[in-house]
Amino acid sequence: MILRVFAFFFLLRNGYSNSLPMEEEFYYGDFPSDFKWGAATAAYQIEGGWQDDGRGPSIWDTFLHKCMASKCQNGDIAADSYHKYKEDVQLLKSLGVDFYRFSISWSRVFPDGTPSSRNAAGIQYYHNVIDELIKYNIEPMVTLYHWDLPQTINDKGGWENDTIVDYFNDYAREMFREYGDKVKGWITLNEPGVVSWLGYGTAVFAPGVYKPATGPYVVNHNLIRAHAKAYRTYRKEFFTTQKGKIGISLSTDWKEPKTDSPADKAASERKMQFDLGVYAHPIYVNGDYPEIMKTKVAEKSKLQNLSKSRLPVFTEEEKQMIKGSADFIGINHYTSRYIYNSPHNDWPSLAQDPDTDESEDPTWKTAKSGWLKVVPWGMRKLMNWIKKEYPSTDVYITENGFSDCGDLTDQGRIDYYKAYINELLKAIKLDGCTNIKRYTAWSLMDNLEWRAGYSEKFGLFKVDYERADRPRIPKASAHFYTDLVKYNGFPRNWDMRYVRQDIVDRDAFIHGTFENDFAWGAATSAYQIEGGWNEDGKGPSIWDVYSHAGRIVNKQTGDVACDSYHRYKEDVRMLKSLGVSHYRFSLSWSRIMADGTLATVNQKGIDYYNNLINELLANNIEPMVTLYHWDLPQGLQDKGGFKDEAIIEYFNDYARLCFSMFGDRVKLWITFNEPFVVSWLGHGIGVMAPGISEPGSTVYTVTHNIIRAHVKAYHTYNDHFRSHFNGKVGITLDCDWKEPREDTLWDRAAAERALQFKLGWFANPIFGNGDYPAVMKRTIKSKSMKQGLSKSRLPEFTDEELRQNKGAADFIGINHYTTNLVSQKEQSVEEPHYERDQDIDVSYSSCWRESQSGWLRGNPWGIRRLLKWVKDRYNSPEIYVTENGFSDDGKSLEDNDRIWYYNGYINEMLKAKKEDGVNVKGYMAWSLMDNFEWGSGFTQHFGIFRVDFDTMNRTRTPKKSAATYTQIIKDNGFPYK
């Protein structure tokens, strides 16, 4: 405490220095009792309704309609706050904030930018917002201009034209008149530096003008004059009756001298004046630009052989109008930079005029926005600098926040707010910056982050932009901020843990290795790679028929695919180069039995697989053989396929033949690959062969027959082949991890129900009690009764089948790729439907890495949770991860996303093994090579090896991930090195 008091009086006596000693420890205490807390948004970023009810286009509509943002995203709908403002107010109410900072869309109230185009619907919208805020005792703090100039005004020269001063004044006057009886806090302009430099200097923001030497100075001149004139209009015409306050929001990083040298200290001060002083000095000091700016720009202009300075000059009358034209200064602060002296004489530019450059500390944490480095102490230093420069000015922090990918468990944002706001408290309590009056969190909700689209999330509330209804969900940071507002600071007894420690730690990388006998492999399937669709006696499969009907993207087929029917030796050489111990592949039923029955056994098909198996064994690679990977012989489909229980005997005959032909060399058998795909995608919604859409009951019938077919084949092996061949028989089930969207009882129950309906549907009969999960039986029966049916749509097993089912597998294969977020949602019972039977809603996190497959987003920790779930539910069975992989467009051999995916997922599998005790025995990477990806044809590439599908010989080339996977196999995991 003595040191704090000494530091305080040292500052008072000697004035502020940018070498202010920083306190590392956290400061506990309260903000002043009259301190106010808020949250902020901006019109274009959240409203949407871009042409609803008479709104005119803005420059940002025009700019982003030219596909200038990430993924060509725009604000046409955004968070749809034009229609959902009442929900937004409820979010604010839940936070307990004192005020809400939002902006008015100029072109919504005046479509062409002038009062003559007054739009009653737009005017009423903001009345509605303001009234709704006041209803809940939330003060509206209104920004007149947050970058979205009406396009019509821009067509007349925009901020480069002097006339903008009067256009803006006319707009401001009407807003004061319309809302001033209810709005007591006004901000004229938000971050004019962004408007001038990014909009008119570098052209990276709307309106996209590139004039780095003169544009920013001309625009700044007009912005300052426009602000000042609007302020004077308010004071003259409205202040007496409305008693409001008007300020301007200025953005600035803190500029820390890179060294203690006089040159760098001067450079730091110079850069502060060029970035913040350019606006603040005229408004809060003397009506004119900082002397250092005037001197520097004049010097540079002279060196550039210009007849006068590129920095415009205010008239004496303008200086008088500008000086003192604000009741407070709004500061938008996010990050800091090191500044050092660096003379520039290359070309005329605002960026070069200060003769400075900047750098960063590589240890500073980076937000999702690459420019945003977490440097909390910069906030305190900035507040002290402002106190020194503008000592009698009230300071409002009008924006401060952290961007991430949008996770609900946003510990990074909590850490940011906690650290930055604590530095603000230090500035008030320890440094005497008592004029700091407000803090505004950016942002209330995820929104359109300008050129970054929806990829950078600043919100306290998540907005799901993949949903038409744009649901809002509180993040952990919303709960933190709510308590911060309630406590008005940081009491010592506040437990600031809002994210469970296991979530905080879940992405940590561990070192360690698997057992020496761990099975490392790669996987493919027959239809996806073999080709030779009608060669040597092979019969047609349902996928031949389905693809030949033009059901695949670009009308592609697997007729040739990777041509592995002729090039299997190349495939084995690829496997050997990887160093794998196993190769998982599937048999083409219709290559072995042309119509699927014993009457059409095809010796050439059997020879092909014998040759492949022998080639593998000759190279010390164990075959892991899947009997059925979706390619049912068309002859059996014509007899009813999996809808008919006769399939059970047909499959058993096929399995028996394969066991007898290959069982002496094949020790790992998989009966069915992903039967869920067969039942739901093939027979429920018809997007996979055989293309049947019967979502209410057929899906359950098909699954019932698949389970019984698997069980019969298992017992056939057990009774007739195990004693001779000593192999193992399992089934491969696919499942995404189902993570509760929110950590609530309802969502946890929904996520568990989703797992039971997806994985438990098949696993519980085999690895559990022999029957379907109780939640499925109960739920489907109840819905069936409500639908007027006499019995459940879910079939029942006989007592004998229950007995036969239980334990009918030696291992479980898990195909896992991604994670879903699951929440409770009551579904209609009017039409029988498997998905609606579950009463859930499924979504994704924007934090998960996107692939070429819309359904696949990389989230490594999901595999660990899924494996542990299987262990806990089914008494720790042997588990093989039989598929896991990542798709891209295949254009580059530098497949870094796939490398990230394999490293992350395999490391999480290691955690499951080492830390959770999961009995995982092997891992098969999907896929050995690019192949035919079912309905997506050849547009999605999963391969570790590239296949050139444009050449007759289907050239195989290793990708960068091949070396990564080889090293993981060689290391048997991730040992310390």
Secondary structure as GFF3:
##gff-version 3
##sequence-region A 1 977
A	DSSP	alpha_helix	2	14	.	.	.	ID=ss1
A	DSSP	beta_strand	29	30	.	.	.	ID=ss2
A	DSSP	beta_strand	36	40	.	.	.	ID=ss3
A	DSSP	alpha_helix	43	46	.	.	.	ID=ss4
A	DSSP	three_ten_helix	52	54	.	.	.	ID=ss5
A	DSSP	alpha_helix	59	64	.	.	.	ID=ss6
A	DSSP	three_ten_helix	70	72	.	.	.	ID=ss7
A	DSSP	alpha_helix	81	95	.	.	.	ID=ss8
A	DSSP	beta_strand	99	103	.	.	.	ID=ss9
A	DSSP	alpha_helix	106	109	.	.	.	ID=ss10
A	DSSP	three_ten_helix	115	117	.	.	.	ID=ss11
A	DSSP	alpha_helix	120	135	.	.	.	ID=ss12
A	DSSP	beta_strand	139	145	.	.	.	ID=ss13
A	DSSP	alpha_helix	151	155	.	.	.	ID=ss14
A	DSSP	three_ten_helix	158	160	.	.	.	ID=ss15
A	DSSP	alpha_helix	164	179	.	.	.	ID=ss16
A	DSSP	beta_strand	185	190	.	.	.	ID=ss17
A	DSSP	alpha_helix	192	193	.	.	.	ID=ss18
A	DSSP	pi_helix	194	199	.	.	.	ID=ss19
A	DSSP	alpha_helix	200	200	.	.	.	ID=ss20
A	DSSP	alpha_helix	215	237	.	.	.	ID=ss21
A	DSSP	alpha_helix	239	242	.	.	.	ID=ss22
A	DSSP	beta_strand	245	251	.	.	.	ID=ss23
A	DSSP	beta_strand	254	257	.	.	.	ID=ss24
A	DSSP	alpha_helix	262	272	.	.	.	ID=ss25
A	DSSP	pi_helix	273	277	.	.	.	ID=ss26
A	DSSP	alpha_helix	278	281	.	.	.	ID=ss27
A	DSSP	pi_helix	282	286	.	.	.	ID=ss28
A	DSSP	alpha_helix	291	303	.	.	.	ID=ss29
A	DSSP	alpha_helix	316	322	.	.	.	ID=ss30
A	DSSP	beta_strand	328	332	.	.	.	ID=ss31
A	DSSP	beta_strand	336	341	.	.	.	ID=ss32
A	DSSP	beta_strand	356	359	.	.	.	ID=ss33
A	DSSP	beta_strand	365	366	.	.	.	ID=ss34
A	DSSP	beta_strand	373	374	.	.	.	ID=ss35
A	DSSP	alpha_helix	377	389	.	.	.	ID=ss36
A	DSSP	beta_strand	394	399	.	.	.	ID=ss37
A	DSSP	alpha_helix	411	429	.	.	.	ID=ss38
A	DSSP	beta_strand	436	442	.	.	.	ID=ss39
A	DSSP	three_ten_helix	450	452	.	.	.	ID=ss40
A	DSSP	beta_strand	461	463	.	.	.	ID=ss41
A	DSSP	beta_strand	472	474	.	.	.	ID=ss42
A	DSSP	alpha_helix	476	487	.	.	.	ID=ss43
A	DSSP	beta_strand	489	490	.	.	.	ID=ss44
A	DSSP	alpha_helix	501	504	.	.	.	ID=ss45
A	DSSP	beta_strand	512	513	.	.	.	ID=ss46
A	DSSP	beta_strand	519	523	.	.	.	ID=ss47
A	DSSP	alpha_helix	526	529	.	.	.	ID=ss48
A	DSSP	alpha_helix	542	548	.	.	.	ID=ss49
A	DSSP	three_ten_helix	553	555	.	.	.	ID=ss50
A	DSSP	alpha_helix	564	578	.	.	.	ID=ss51
A	DSSP	beta_strand	582	586	.	.	.	ID=ss52
A	DSSP	alpha_helix	589	592	.	.	.	ID=ss53
A	DSSP	three_ten_helix	598	600	.	.	.	ID=ss54
A	DSSP	alpha_helix	603	618	.	.	.	ID=ss55
A	DSSP	beta_strand	622	628	.	.	.	ID=ss56
A	DSSP	alpha_helix	634	637	.	.	.	ID=ss57
A	DSSP	three_ten_helix	641	643	.	.	.	ID=ss58
A	DSSP	alpha_helix	647	662	.	.	.	ID=ss59
A	DSSP	beta_strand	668	673	.	.	.	ID=ss60
A	DSSP	alpha_helix	675	676	.	.	.	ID=ss61
A	DSSP	pi_helix	677	681	.	.	.	ID=ss62
A	DSSP	alpha_helix	682	683	.	.	.	ID=ss63
A	DSSP	alpha_helix	698	720	.	.	.	ID=ss64
A	DSSP	alpha_helix	722	725	.	.	.	ID=ss65
A	DSSP	beta_strand	728	734	.	.	.	ID=ss66
A	DSSP	beta_strand	737	740	.	.	.	ID=ss67
A	DSSP	alpha_helix	745	755	.	.	.	ID=ss68
A	DSSP	pi_helix	756	760	.	.	.	ID=ss69
A	DSSP	alpha_helix	761	767	.	.	.	ID=ss70
A	DSSP	alpha_helix	774	786	.	.	.	ID=ss71
A	DSSP	alpha_helix	799	805	.	.	.	ID=ss72
A	DSSP	beta_strand	811	815	.	.	.	ID=ss73
A	DSSP	beta_strand	819	824	.	.	.	ID=ss74
A	DSSP	three_ten_helix	836	838	.	.	.	ID=ss75
A	DSSP	beta_strand	840	843	.	.	.	ID=ss76
A	DSSP	beta_strand	849	850	.	.	.	ID=ss77
A	DSSP	beta_strand	857	858	.	.	.	ID=ss78
A	DSSP	alpha_helix	861	873	.	.	.	ID=ss79
A	DSSP	beta_strand	879	883	.	.	.	ID=ss80
A	DSSP	alpha_helix	896	914	.	.	.	ID=ss81
A	DSSP	beta_strand	920	926	.	.	.	ID=ss82
A	DSSP	three_ten_helix	934	936	.	.	.	ID=ss83
A	DSSP	beta_strand	945	947	.	.	.	ID=ss84
A	DSSP	beta_strand	956	958	.	.	.	ID=ss85
A	DSSP	alpha_helix	960	971	.	.	.	ID=ss86
A	DSSP	beta_strand	973	974	.	.	.	ID=ss87
###
